[in-house]
Amino acid sequence: METILLAQLMGALYGLLAVVFGAFGAHALKKKLTPDLLHSFETGVKYQMYHAIVLLILAFNLGFDNTLDSYIVNCFVFGTLLFSFSIYGLCLSAASGKKLRFLGPVTPLGGLLLVIGWALLLYSFISFML
């Protein structure tokens, strides 16, 4: 039950924040970020929104009757947090001239968790068919 609630809450929160951050990037940051940084920021927003939608779909469709479902949700929740939010931190800190370099390795770690989440989801579909 807790995993369903986590998926619903984080899906809704990530969706809400993706809209807010997208508007913030399109308006407030447009003049403060270089085109490359703005593109990176927008990538973080897109991936955040994609995974917000996935979390909500999973929350209402997975049975959550095995640990695999929880692993999938946790990979998407923590992968999105590490991936998108590290990009935001890198972009905003670079624009202020104080780039937070320690966030650099966090982004690929978040991406890896997202890939693992998708791989586990694929595995769950394949195992269901067998």
Secondary structure by P-SEA (a helix, b strand, c coil): caaaaaaaaaaaaaaaaaaaaaaaaaccccccccaaaaaaaaaaaaaaaaaaaaaaaaaaccccccaaaaaaaaaaaaaaaaaaaaaaaaaaaaaaccccccaaaaaaaaaaaaaaaaaaaaaaaaaaac
